Amino acid sequence: MLVIGREHSDAELAVYNEKKGFTFPLYPDKDRAIYSKFANSLIPRCYLIGKDGKVIYTSKGYTEEGFSELMEKIEKALK
């Protein structure tokens, strides 16, 4: 999982990670360089990449149904 903090610094993301109790790294995108390549509205964005390097799932925003579908795709891809 790669989580990118739009418009945030390393220090801000470290505080956020600690507050939320996350154990995965967050990466800064202070100047929106990465964000501008993949999105211009609606966050979060999710891209699931298969073992072959191809995108097998994308989503915009968050819904419980979309999250369930993502989890199913992950399970399938891990087999």
PDB file of N, CA, C and O in Angstrom:
ATOM      1  N   MET A   1       0.846  -1.162   0.000  1.00  0.00           N
ATOM      2  CA  MET A   1       0.000   0.000   0.000  1.00  0.00           C
ATOM      3  C   MET A   1       0.893   1.227   0.000  1.00  0.00           C
ATOM      4  O   MET A   1       1.871   1.303   0.744  1.00  0.00           O
ATOM      5  N   LEU A   2       0.549   2.166  -0.829  1.00  0.00           N
ATOM      6  CA  LEU A   2       1.274   3.424  -0.921  1.00  0.00           C
ATOM      7  C   LEU A   2       0.271   4.539  -0.662  1.00  0.00           C
ATOM      8  O   LEU A   2      -0.657   4.739  -1.445  1.00  0.00           O
ATOM      9  N   VAL A   3       0.455   5.259   0.428  1.00  0.00           N
ATOM     10  CA  VAL A   3      -0.455   6.343   0.799  1.00  0.00           C
ATOM     11  C   VAL A   3       0.278   7.662   0.635  1.00  0.00           C
ATOM     12  O   VAL A   3       1.364   7.858   1.179  1.00  0.00           O
ATOM     13  N   ILE A   4      -0.333   8.562  -0.123  1.00  0.00           N
ATOM     14  CA  ILE A   4       0.298   9.841  -0.420  1.00  0.00           C
ATOM     15  C   ILE A   4      -0.533  10.964   0.183  1.00  0.00           C
ATOM     16  O   ILE A   4      -1.737  11.062  -0.054  1.00  0.00           O
ATOM     17  N   GLY A   5       0.131  11.809   0.966  1.00  0.00           N
ATOM     18  CA  GLY A   5      -0.526  12.946   1.610  1.00  0.00           C
ATOM     19  C   GLY A   5      -0.405  14.186   0.746  1.00  0.00           C
ATOM     20  O   GLY A   5       0.657  14.803   0.665  1.00  0.00           O
ATOM     21  N   ARG A   6      -1.490  14.538   0.112  1.00  0.00           N
ATOM     22  CA  ARG A   6      -1.524  15.709  -0.771  1.00  0.00           C
ATOM     23  C   ARG A   6      -1.333  16.983   0.045  1.00  0.00           C
ATOM     24  O   ARG A   6      -2.050  17.228   1.016  1.00  0.00           O
ATOM     25  N   GLU A   7      -0.358  17.787  -0.363  1.00  0.00           N
ATOM     26  CA  GLU A   7      -0.080  19.094   0.234  1.00  0.00           C
ATOM     27  C   GLU A   7       0.401  19.018   1.683  1.00  0.00           C
ATOM     28  O   GLU A   7       0.241  19.982   2.433  1.00  0.00           O
ATOM     29  N   HIS A   8       0.980  17.906   2.083  1.00  0.00           N
ATOM     30  CA  HIS A   8       1.458  17.759   3.460  1.00  0.00           C
ATOM     31  C   HIS A   8       2.954  17.466   3.482  1.00  0.00           C
ATOM     32  O   HIS A   8       3.514  16.901   2.542  1.00  0.00           O
ATOM     33  N   SER A   9       3.579  17.867   4.577  1.00  0.00           N
ATOM     34  CA  SER A   9       5.009  17.610   4.762  1.00  0.00           C
ATOM     35  C   SER A   9       5.207  16.288   5.501  1.00  0.00           C
ATOM     36  O   SER A   9       4.255  15.716   6.033  1.00  0.00           O
ATOM     37  N   ASP A  10       6.454  15.809   5.531  1.00  0.00           N
ATOM     38  CA  ASP A  10       6.778  14.597   6.288  1.00  0.00           C
ATOM     39  C   ASP A  10       6.374  14.752   7.749  1.00  0.00           C
ATOM     40  O   ASP A  10       5.802  13.835   8.339  1.00  0.00           O
ATOM     41  N   ALA A  11       6.668  15.903   8.329  1.00  0.00           N
ATOM     42  CA  ALA A  11       6.360  16.139   9.741  1.00  0.00           C
ATOM     43  C   ALA A  11       4.859  16.092  10.002  1.00  0.00           C
ATOM     44  O   ALA A  11       4.421  15.501  10.989  1.00  0.00           O
ATOM     45  N   GLU A  12       4.074  16.704   9.135  1.00  0.00           N
ATOM     46  CA  GLU A  12       2.615  16.681   9.300  1.00  0.00           C
ATOM     47  C   GLU A  12       2.073  15.266   9.185  1.00  0.00           C
ATOM     48  O   GLU A  12       1.183  14.872   9.938  1.00  0.00           O
ATOM     49  N   LEU A  13       2.608  14.509   8.244  1.00  0.00           N
ATOM     50  CA  LEU A  13       2.147  13.135   8.055  1.00  0.00           C
ATOM     51  C   LEU A  13       2.551  12.239   9.220  1.00  0.00           C
ATOM     52  O   LEU A  13       1.812  11.321   9.577  1.00  0.00           O
ATOM     53  N   ALA A  14       3.700  12.491   9.811  1.00  0.00           N
ATOM     54  CA  ALA A  14       4.130  11.716  10.982  1.00  0.00           C
ATOM     55  C   ALA A  14       3.172  11.939  12.147  1.00  0.00           C
ATOM     56  O   ALA A  14       2.810  10.994  12.847  1.00  0.00           O
ATOM     57  N   VAL A  15       2.763  13.183  12.355  1.00  0.00           N
ATOM     58  CA  VAL A  15       1.808  13.507  13.427  1.00  0.00           C
ATOM     59  C   VAL A  15       0.470  12.836  13.146  1.00  0.00           C
ATOM     60  O   VAL A  15      -0.135  12.260  14.050  1.00  0.00           O
ATOM     61  N   TYR A  16       0.005  12.904  11.913  1.00  0.00           N
ATOM     62  CA  TYR A  16      -1.264  12.288  11.519  1.00  0.00           C
ATOM     63  C   TYR A  16      -1.216  10.776  11.725  1.00  0.00           C
ATOM     64  O   TYR A  16      -2.155  10.189  12.260  1.00  0.00           O
ATOM     65  N   ASN A  17      -0.119  10.149  11.298  1.00  0.00           N
ATOM     66  CA  ASN A  17       0.048   8.702  11.464  1.00  0.00           C
ATOM     67  C   ASN A  17      -0.032   8.308  12.934  1.00  0.00           C
ATOM     68  O   ASN A  17      -0.700   7.338  13.292  1.00  0.00           O
ATOM     69  N   GLU A  18       0.651   9.064  13.775  1.00  0.00           N
ATOM     70  CA  GLU A  18       0.647   8.769  15.204  1.00  0.00           C
ATOM     71  C   GLU A  18      -0.751   8.955  15.797  1.00  0.00           C
ATOM     72  O   GLU A  18      -1.206   8.127  16.587  1.00  0.00           O
ATOM     73  N   LYS A  19      -1.425  10.030  15.420  1.00  0.00           N
ATOM     74  CA  LYS A  19      -2.779  10.312  15.915  1.00  0.00           C
ATOM     75  C   LYS A  19      -3.751   9.191  15.545  1.00  0.00           C
ATOM     76  O   LYS A  19      -4.572   8.776  16.363  1.00  0.00           O
ATOM     77  N   LYS A  20      -3.650   8.709  14.307  1.00  0.00           N
ATOM     78  CA  LYS A  20      -4.555   7.660  13.822  1.00  0.00           C
ATOM     79  C   LYS A  20      -4.109   6.257  14.230  1.00  0.00           C
ATOM     80  O   LYS A  20      -4.897   5.315  14.151  1.00  0.00           O
ATOM     81  N   GLY A  21      -2.854   6.107  14.664  1.00  0.00           N
ATOM     82  CA  GLY A  21      -2.357   4.794  15.040  1.00  0.00           C
ATOM     83  C   GLY A  21      -2.004   3.924  13.851  1.00  0.00           C
ATOM     84  O   GLY A  21      -1.964   2.699  13.965  1.00  0.00           O
ATOM     85  N   PHE A  22      -1.750   4.547  12.716  1.00  0.00           N
ATOM     86  CA  PHE A  22      -1.377   3.789  11.523  1.00  0.00           C
ATOM     87  C   PHE A  22       0.049   3.267  11.671  1.00  0.00           C
ATOM     88  O   PHE A  22       0.900   3.916  12.279  1.00  0.00           O
ATOM     89  N   THR A  23       0.295   2.097  11.113  1.00  0.00           N
ATOM     90  CA  THR A  23       1.638   1.517  11.168  1.00  0.00           C
ATOM     91  C   THR A  23       2.300   1.489   9.794  1.00  0.00           C
ATOM     92  O   THR A  23       3.425   1.008   9.659  1.00  0.00           O
ATOM     93  N   PHE A  24       1.618   1.995   8.786  1.00  0.00           N
ATOM     94  CA  PHE A  24       2.181   2.041   7.438  1.00  0.00           C
ATOM     95  C   PHE A  24       2.677   3.453   7.149  1.00  0.00           C
ATOM     96  O   PHE A  24       2.189   4.415   7.741  1.00  0.00           O
ATOM     97  N   PRO A  25       3.646   3.582   6.240  1.00  0.00           N
ATOM     98  CA  PRO A  25       4.185   4.911   5.941  1.00  0.00           C
ATOM     99  C   PRO A  25       3.234   5.743   5.086  1.00  0.00           C
ATOM    100  O   PRO A  25       2.465   5.212   4.285  1.00  0.00           O
ATOM    101  N   LEU A  26       3.302   7.038   5.272  1.00  0.00           N
ATOM    102  CA  LEU A  26       2.607   8.010   4.430  1.00  0.00           C
ATOM    103  C   LEU A  26       3.683   8.837   3.731  1.00  0.00           C
ATOM    104  O   LEU A  26       4.695   9.185   4.339  1.00  0.00           O
ATOM    105  N   TYR A  27       3.468   9.145   2.475  1.00  0.00           N
ATOM    106  CA  TYR A  27       4.469   9.870   1.703  1.00  0.00           C
ATOM    107  C   TYR A  27       3.942  11.244   1.299  1.00  0.00           C
ATOM    108  O   TYR A  27       2.802  11.365   0.852  1.00  0.00           O
ATOM    109  N   PRO A  28       4.772  12.282   1.455  1.00  0.00           N
ATOM    110  CA  PRO A  28       4.309  13.637   1.141  1.00  0.00           C
ATOM    111  C   PRO A  28       4.274  13.931  -0.359  1.00  0.00           C
ATOM    112  O   PRO A  28       5.082  13.417  -1.133  1.00  0.00           O
ATOM    113  N   ASP A  29       3.332  14.758  -0.738  1.00  0.00           N
ATOM    114  CA  ASP A  29       3.223  15.271  -2.102  1.00  0.00           C
ATOM    115  C   ASP A  29       2.915  16.765  -1.987  1.00  0.00           C
ATOM    116  O   ASP A  29       1.899  17.258  -2.476  1.00  0.00           O
ATOM    117  N   LYS A  30       3.828  17.454  -1.327  1.00  0.00           N
ATOM    118  CA  LYS A  30       3.611  18.849  -0.958  1.00  0.00           C
ATOM    119  C   LYS A  30       3.235  19.740  -2.136  1.00  0.00           C
ATOM    120  O   LYS A  30       2.429  20.657  -1.977  1.00  0.00           O
ATOM    121  N   ASP A  31       3.797  19.492  -3.304  1.00  0.00           N
ATOM    122  CA  ASP A  31       3.527  20.337  -4.472  1.00  0.00           C
ATOM    123  C   ASP A  31       2.498  19.733  -5.432  1.00  0.00           C
ATOM    124  O   ASP A  31       2.311  20.234  -6.540  1.00  0.00           O
ATOM    125  N   ARG A  32       1.829  18.651  -5.001  1.00  0.00           N
ATOM    126  CA  ARG A  32       0.809  17.964  -5.799  1.00  0.00           C
ATOM    127  C   ARG A  32       1.354  17.392  -7.117  1.00  0.00           C
ATOM    128  O   ARG A  32       0.604  17.249  -8.082  1.00  0.00           O
ATOM    129  N   ALA A  33       2.619  17.075  -7.161  1.00  0.00           N
ATOM    130  CA  ALA A  33       3.211  16.533  -8.391  1.00  0.00           C
ATOM    131  C   ALA A  33       2.606  15.184  -8.743  1.00  0.00           C
ATOM    132  O   ALA A  33       2.278  14.939  -9.904  1.00  0.00           O
ATOM    133  N   ILE A  34       2.456  14.316  -7.769  1.00  0.00           N
ATOM    134  CA  ILE A  34       1.880  12.991  -8.018  1.00  0.00           C
ATOM    135  C   ILE A  34       0.366  13.102  -8.179  1.00  0.00           C
ATOM    136  O   ILE A  34      -0.211  12.530  -9.104  1.00  0.00           O
ATOM    137  N   TYR A  35      -0.258  13.828  -7.292  1.00  0.00           N
ATOM    138  CA  TYR A  35      -1.714  14.009  -7.333  1.00  0.00           C
ATOM    139  C   TYR A  35      -2.166  14.497  -8.708  1.00  0.00           C
ATOM    140  O   TYR A  35      -3.145  13.989  -9.253  1.00  0.00           O
ATOM    141  N   SER A  36      -1.460  15.477  -9.270  1.00  0.00           N
ATOM    142  CA  SER A  36      -1.863  16.063 -10.548  1.00  0.00           C
ATOM    143  C   SER A  36      -1.774  15.064 -11.700  1.00  0.00           C
ATOM    144  O   SER A  36      -2.426  15.256 -12.726  1.00  0.00           O
ATOM    145  N   LYS A  37      -0.987  14.010 -11.553  1.00  0.00           N
ATOM    146  CA  LYS A  37      -0.877  12.996 -12.614  1.00  0.00           C
ATOM    147  C   LYS A  37      -2.030  11.988 -12.576  1.00  0.00           C
ATOM    148  O   LYS A  37      -2.349  11.372 -13.593  1.00  0.00           O
ATOM    149  N   PHE A  38      -2.656  11.820 -11.405  1.00  0.00           N
ATOM    150  CA  PHE A  38      -3.659  10.773 -11.257  1.00  0.00           C
ATOM    151  C   PHE A  38      -5.055  11.265 -10.910  1.00  0.00           C
ATOM    152  O   PHE A  38      -6.025  10.522 -11.066  1.00  0.00           O
ATOM    153  N   ALA A  39      -5.174  12.503 -10.443  1.00  0.00           N
ATOM    154  CA  ALA A  39      -6.483  12.974  -9.995  1.00  0.00           C
ATOM    155  C   ALA A  39      -6.561  14.486 -10.103  1.00  0.00           C
ATOM    156  O   ALA A  39      -5.557  15.184  -9.965  1.00  0.00           O
ATOM    157  N   ASN A  40      -7.753  14.979 -10.348  1.00  0.00           N
ATOM    158  CA  ASN A  40      -7.962  16.423 -10.267  1.00  0.00           C
ATOM    159  C   ASN A  40      -9.142  16.738  -9.358  1.00  0.00           C
ATOM    160  O   ASN A  40      -9.431  17.903  -9.086  1.00  0.00           O
ATOM    161  N   SER A  41      -9.815  15.706  -8.895  1.00  0.00           N
ATOM    162  CA  SER A  41     -10.884  15.849  -7.916  1.00  0.00           C
ATOM    163  C   SER A  41     -11.128  14.477  -7.300  1.00  0.00           C
ATOM    164  O   SER A  41     -10.612  13.464  -7.773  1.00  0.00           O
ATOM    165  N   LEU A  42     -11.892  14.467  -6.278  1.00  0.00           N
ATOM    166  CA  LEU A  42     -12.254  13.241  -5.558  1.00  0.00           C
ATOM    167  C   LEU A  42     -11.045  12.486  -5.003  1.00  0.00           C
ATOM    168  O   LEU A  42     -10.299  11.843  -5.741  1.00  0.00           O
ATOM    169  N   ILE A  43     -10.879  12.578  -3.727  1.00  0.00           N
ATOM    170  CA  ILE A  43      -9.899  11.756  -3.038  1.00  0.00           C
ATOM    171  C   ILE A  43     -10.650  11.005  -1.959  1.00  0.00           C
ATOM    172  O   ILE A  43     -11.646  11.550  -1.483  1.00  0.00           O
ATOM    173  N   PRO A  44     -10.293   9.852  -1.539  1.00  0.00           N
ATOM    174  CA  PRO A  44      -9.100   9.133  -1.960  1.00  0.00           C
ATOM    175  C   PRO A  44      -9.267   8.480  -3.323  1.00  0.00           C
ATOM    176  O   PRO A  44     -10.379   8.247  -3.797  1.00  0.00           O
ATOM    177  N   ARG A  45      -8.151   8.201  -3.922  1.00  0.00           N
ATOM    178  CA  ARG A  45      -8.094   7.411  -5.148  1.00  0.00           C
ATOM    179  C   ARG A  45      -7.415   6.106  -4.796  1.00  0.00           C
ATOM    180  O   ARG A  45      -6.496   6.073  -3.977  1.00  0.00           O
ATOM    181  N   CYS A  46      -7.863   5.046  -5.407  1.00  0.00           N
ATOM    182  CA  CYS A  46      -7.274   3.737  -5.152  1.00  0.00           C
ATOM    183  C   CYS A  46      -6.933   3.099  -6.489  1.00  0.00           C
ATOM    184  O   CYS A  46      -7.760   3.044  -7.399  1.00  0.00           O
ATOM    185  N   TYR A  47      -5.701   2.619  -6.591  1.00  0.00           N
ATOM    186  CA  TYR A  47      -5.248   1.877  -7.757  1.00  0.00           C
ATOM    187  C   TYR A  47      -4.667   0.563  -7.250  1.00  0.00           C
ATOM    188  O   TYR A  47      -3.717   0.565  -6.467  1.00  0.00           O
ATOM    189  N   LEU A  48      -5.225  -0.545  -7.686  1.00  0.00           N
ATOM    190  CA  LEU A  48      -4.704  -1.856  -7.320  1.00  0.00           C
ATOM    191  C   LEU A  48      -3.928  -2.384  -8.525  1.00  0.00           C
ATOM    192  O   LEU A  48      -4.466  -2.513  -9.624  1.00  0.00           O
ATOM    193  N   ILE A  49      -2.662  -2.683  -8.293  1.00  0.00           N
ATOM    194  CA  ILE A  49      -1.769  -3.142  -9.345  1.00  0.00           C
ATOM    195  C   ILE A  49      -1.527  -4.635  -9.172  1.00  0.00           C
ATOM    196  O   ILE A  49      -1.174  -5.091  -8.085  1.00  0.00           O
ATOM    197  N   GLY A  50      -1.715  -5.390 -10.238  1.00  0.00           N
ATOM    198  CA  GLY A  50      -1.516  -6.832 -10.196  1.00  0.00           C
ATOM    199  C   GLY A  50      -0.046  -7.213 -10.233  1.00  0.00           C
ATOM    200  O   GLY A  50       0.828  -6.369 -10.434  1.00  0.00           O
ATOM    201  N   LYS A  51       0.209  -8.495 -10.035  1.00  0.00           N
ATOM    202  CA  LYS A  51       1.576  -9.009 -10.038  1.00  0.00           C
ATOM    203  C   LYS A  51       2.291  -8.753 -11.363  1.00  0.00           C
ATOM    204  O   LYS A  51       3.519  -8.686 -11.413  1.00  0.00           O
ATOM    205  N   ASP A  52       1.517  -8.611 -12.425  1.00  0.00           N
ATOM    206  CA  ASP A  52       2.103  -8.357 -13.743  1.00  0.00           C
ATOM    207  C   ASP A  52       2.345  -6.874 -14.004  1.00  0.00           C
ATOM    208  O   ASP A  52       2.801  -6.496 -15.083  1.00  0.00           O
ATOM    209  N   GLY A  53       2.038  -6.034 -13.012  1.00  0.00           N
ATOM    210  CA  GLY A  53       2.263  -4.596 -13.146  1.00  0.00           C
ATOM    211  C   GLY A  53       1.115  -3.834 -13.787  1.00  0.00           C
ATOM    212  O   GLY A  53       1.211  -2.622 -13.984  1.00  0.00           O
ATOM    213  N   LYS A  54       0.033  -4.525 -14.113  1.00  0.00           N
ATOM    214  CA  LYS A  54      -1.116  -3.872 -14.744  1.00  0.00           C
ATOM    215  C   LYS A  54      -2.149  -3.480 -13.693  1.00  0.00           C
ATOM    216  O   LYS A  54      -2.318  -4.166 -12.685  1.00  0.00           O
ATOM    217  N   VAL A  55      -2.833  -2.370 -13.942  1.00  0.00           N
ATOM    218  CA  VAL A  55      -3.889  -1.903 -13.049  1.00  0.00           C
ATOM    219  C   VAL A  55      -5.082  -2.847 -13.183  1.00  0.00           C
ATOM    220  O   VAL A  55      -5.598  -3.063 -14.280  1.00  0.00           O
ATOM    221  N   ILE A  56      -5.517  -3.413 -12.034  1.00  0.00           N
ATOM    222  CA  ILE A  56      -6.657  -4.338 -12.073  1.00  0.00           C
ATOM    223  C   ILE A  56      -7.894  -3.775 -11.384  1.00  0.00           C
ATOM    224  O   ILE A  56      -8.970  -4.369 -11.454  1.00  0.00           O
ATOM    225  N   TYR A  57      -7.745  -2.628 -10.717  1.00  0.00           N
ATOM    226  CA  TYR A  57      -8.903  -2.003 -10.060  1.00  0.00           C
ATOM    227  C   TYR A  57      -8.587  -0.545  -9.776  1.00  0.00           C
ATOM    228  O   TYR A  57      -7.475  -0.207  -9.368  1.00  0.00           O
ATOM    229  N   THR A  58      -9.571   0.315  -9.995  1.00  0.00           N
ATOM    230  CA  THR A  58      -9.453   1.722  -9.619  1.00  0.00           C
ATOM    231  C   THR A  58     -10.750   2.169  -8.969  1.00  0.00           C
ATOM    232  O   THR A  58     -11.821   1.636  -9.258  1.00  0.00           O
ATOM    233  N   SER A  59     -10.643   3.150  -8.091  1.00  0.00           N
ATOM    234  CA  SER A  59     -11.847   3.737  -7.499  1.00  0.00           C
ATOM    235  C   SER A  59     -11.586   5.199  -7.183  1.00  0.00           C
ATOM    236  O   SER A  59     -10.446   5.634  -7.023  1.00  0.00           O
ATOM    237  N   LYS A  60     -12.677   5.938  -7.099  1.00  0.00           N
ATOM    238  CA  LYS A  60     -12.641   7.352  -6.736  1.00  0.00           C
ATOM    239  C   LYS A  60     -13.547   7.538  -5.530  1.00  0.00           C
ATOM    240  O   LYS A  60     -14.653   7.000  -5.486  1.00  0.00           O
ATOM    241  N   GLY A  61     -13.074   8.306  -4.549  1.00  0.00           N
ATOM    242  CA  GLY A  61     -13.879   8.513  -3.361  1.00  0.00           C
ATOM    243  C   GLY A  61     -13.925   7.262  -2.502  1.00  0.00           C
ATOM    244  O   GLY A  61     -13.105   6.358  -2.667  1.00  0.00           O
ATOM    245  N   TYR A  62     -14.883   7.206  -1.584  1.00  0.00           N
ATOM    246  CA  TYR A  62     -14.999   6.045  -0.706  1.00  0.00           C
ATOM    247  C   TYR A  62     -16.456   5.684  -0.509  1.00  0.00           C
ATOM    248  O   TYR A  62     -17.286   6.539  -0.201  1.00  0.00           O
ATOM    249  N   THR A  63     -16.758   4.412  -0.690  1.00  0.00           N
ATOM    250  CA  THR A  63     -18.049   3.841  -0.308  1.00  0.00           C
ATOM    251  C   THR A  63     -17.758   2.476   0.302  1.00  0.00           C
ATOM    252  O   THR A  63     -16.727   1.872   0.010  1.00  0.00           O
ATOM    253  N   GLU A  64     -18.646   1.995   1.134  1.00  0.00           N
ATOM    254  CA  GLU A  64     -18.463   0.664   1.719  1.00  0.00           C
ATOM    255  C   GLU A  64     -18.492  -0.408   0.635  1.00  0.00           C
ATOM    256  O   GLU A  64     -17.747  -1.386   0.701  1.00  0.00           O
ATOM    257  N   GLU A  65     -19.359  -0.220  -0.366  1.00  0.00           N
ATOM    258  CA  GLU A  65     -19.452  -1.187  -1.459  1.00  0.00           C
ATOM    259  C   GLU A  65     -18.144  -1.219  -2.252  1.00  0.00           C
ATOM    260  O   GLU A  65     -17.639  -2.289  -2.590  1.00  0.00           O
ATOM    261  N   GLY A  66     -17.611  -0.051  -2.537  1.00  0.00           N
ATOM    262  CA  GLY A  66     -16.350   0.025  -3.271  1.00  0.00           C
ATOM    263  C   GLY A  66     -15.208  -0.608  -2.501  1.00  0.00           C
ATOM    264  O   GLY A  66     -14.354  -1.280  -3.081  1.00  0.00           O
ATOM    265  N   PHE A  67     -15.193  -0.390  -1.179  1.00  0.00           N
ATOM    266  CA  PHE A  67     -14.149  -0.981  -0.352  1.00  0.00           C
ATOM    267  C   PHE A  67     -14.270  -2.503  -0.346  1.00  0.00           C
ATOM    268  O   PHE A  67     -13.261  -3.205  -0.413  1.00  0.00           O
ATOM    269  N   SER A  68     -15.485  -3.010  -0.266  1.00  0.00           N
ATOM    270  CA  SER A  68     -15.701  -4.464  -0.307  1.00  0.00           C
ATOM    271  C   SER A  68     -15.226  -5.044  -1.630  1.00  0.00           C
ATOM    272  O   SER A  68     -14.613  -6.110  -1.667  1.00  0.00           O
ATOM    273  N   GLU A  69     -15.515  -4.333  -2.716  1.00  0.00           N
ATOM    274  CA  GLU A  69     -15.065  -4.797  -4.031  1.00  0.00           C
ATOM    275  C   GLU A  69     -13.536  -4.812  -4.103  1.00  0.00           C
ATOM    276  O   GLU A  69     -12.944  -5.745  -4.644  1.00  0.00           O
ATOM    277  N   LEU A  70     -12.909  -3.781  -3.560  1.00  0.00           N
ATOM    278  CA  LEU A  70     -11.446  -3.734  -3.523  1.00  0.00           C
ATOM    279  C   LEU A  70     -10.891  -4.922  -2.754  1.00  0.00           C
ATOM    280  O   LEU A  70      -9.946  -5.563  -3.214  1.00  0.00           O
ATOM    281  N   MET A  71     -11.454  -5.227  -1.604  1.00  0.00           N
ATOM    282  CA  MET A  71     -10.975  -6.347  -0.802  1.00  0.00           C
ATOM    283  C   MET A  71     -11.122  -7.668  -1.550  1.00  0.00           C
ATOM    284  O   MET A  71     -10.247  -8.530  -1.459  1.00  0.00           O
ATOM    285  N   GLU A  72     -12.213  -7.836  -2.286  1.00  0.00           N
ATOM    286  CA  GLU A  72     -12.403  -9.042  -3.094  1.00  0.00           C
ATOM    287  C   GLU A  72     -11.328  -9.143  -4.181  1.00  0.00           C
ATOM    288  O   GLU A  72     -10.785 -10.219  -4.431  1.00  0.00           O
ATOM    289  N   LYS A  73     -11.029  -8.003  -4.827  1.00  0.00           N
ATOM    290  CA  LYS A  73     -10.005  -7.993  -5.875  1.00  0.00           C
ATOM    291  C   LYS A  73      -8.628  -8.322  -5.298  1.00  0.00           C
ATOM    292  O   LYS A  73      -7.837  -9.025  -5.928  1.00  0.00           O
ATOM    293  N   ILE A  74      -8.349  -7.813  -4.106  1.00  0.00           N
ATOM    294  CA  ILE A  74      -7.058  -8.110  -3.453  1.00  0.00           C
ATOM    295  C   ILE A  74      -6.959  -9.599  -3.163  1.00  0.00           C
ATOM    296  O   ILE A  74      -5.945 -10.226  -3.468  1.00  0.00           O
ATOM    297  N   GLU A  75      -8.008 -10.168  -2.573  1.00  0.00           N
ATOM    298  CA  GLU A  75      -8.011 -11.612  -2.263  1.00  0.00           C
ATOM    299  C   GLU A  75      -7.783 -12.432  -3.516  1.00  0.00           C
ATOM    300  O   GLU A  75      -6.995 -13.378  -3.508  1.00  0.00           O
ATOM    301  N   LYS A  76      -8.469 -12.077  -4.595  1.00  0.00           N
ATOM    302  CA  LYS A  76      -8.339 -12.808  -5.854  1.00  0.00           C
ATOM    303  C   LYS A  76      -6.912 -12.679  -6.407  1.00  0.00           C
ATOM    304  O   LYS A  76      -6.334 -13.654  -6.887  1.00  0.00           O
ATOM    305  N   ALA A  77      -6.357 -11.468  -6.331  1.00  0.00           N
ATOM    306  CA  ALA A  77      -5.023 -11.234  -6.872  1.00  0.00           C
ATOM    307  C   ALA A  77      -3.939 -11.960  -6.083  1.00  0.00           C
ATOM    308  O   ALA A  77      -2.885 -12.279  -6.633  1.00  0.00           O
ATOM    309  N   LEU A  78      -4.181 -12.219  -4.819  1.00  0.00           N
ATOM    310  CA  LEU A  78      -3.193 -12.896  -3.981  1.00  0.00           C
ATOM    311  C   LEU A  78      -3.159 -14.401  -4.199  1.00  0.00           C
ATOM    312  O   LEU A  78      -2.225 -15.063  -3.747  1.00  0.00           O
ATOM    313  N   LYS A  79      -4.150 -14.953  -4.877  1.00  0.00           N
ATOM    314  CA  LYS A  79      -4.210 -16.399  -5.102  1.00  0.00           C
ATOM    315  C   LYS A  79      -3.318 -16.827  -6.238  1.00  0.00           C
ATOM    316  O   LYS A  79      -3.252 -18.013  -6.559  1.00  0.00           O
TER     317      LYS A  79
END
